[in-house]
Amino acid sequence: MAIGMGHILRGKHGLRRSSSRTNREGEVPKGHFAVYVGEGEKKRFVLPISYLKDHSFQDLLCQAEEEFGFDHPMGGLTIPCLEDSFLGIISRISRS
């Protein structure tokens, strides 16, 4: 189901690039990074690296640092916010 984010699609494994380069599950295409989002059960999202320079996304990273530090048991970048809030931020970033 598309959520109005250009080349980003909502799939059963989270946001990911619609490309043949993501042919294996868990693989992150060049120029992208994976994050885990949610409270309780975490969902995995794959985002363009360009999102890292956005002020709103940097605020999320600061929250993650405060909550988890740099040693989190999931082994990946985990964002401690509700999925709906995260999708709203990502949607705004993709429009700018």
Order of alpha helices (4+ residues) and beta strands (2+ residues): beta-beta-beta-beta-beta-alpha-beta-alpha
